[in-house]
């Protein structure tokens, strides 16, 4: 059984070793980059397209 503290994890964005203060990222920069991707809809979950112009009251 391995201890996760002994095996270094890597940043999912730049592959540098993760920093405990910013886990799972290596720095505040990568942490902010990931947040920006979420806020700007850079990450998407595949699925059927939705018709957002349809009026539900009609």
N, C-alpha and C positions, 0 to 999 in steps of 0.2 A: 504494500500500500504506500503510495507516494504522497508526500506532503505538498500542497499547492504553494506554500510559502518558499519551498526549496526550488521549485521549477519556475523560472521566470516566464511570465506571460508577455505577449507582445502586443503593441498598439495595433488595433484593427485598421487604422488608416495609413500609418507610415512604417509599421513593422519594427519600430524601436522598442526596447524593453519598457514595459508599463511601469509607471510611477504610482506608488500607493496613494498619494494625495489626489491623483487624477484617474485612478483605475476605472475602466480598463485601458485608458489612454496613457500616453507618455508625458503629455504636458497640457497646459491650459489651452494652448493653440489648437491641438488636435481635438480637445474636448469641445471647443467653440466651433471648430469646423464641422463636427458631427451635428451639433445643435443647429447650425446654419443649414445643413442638408435637410434636416427634419422640417425646419420652418419654411424653407423654400420649396418644399415638396420634391426634394431630390431623391428621397426614398419612396417607393411606391409598392403597393401590394397588388399583384396581378389579379384580375377579375374581370367580369363582364362590364362593358361601358354603361354608365348611368346617364339617363337623359335629365340633366339638371334644369332644362328650360321648361319642363312640363309643369303646369299649374295644377296643384293637388285639389283645389276647390272647384275645378271645372267638371 
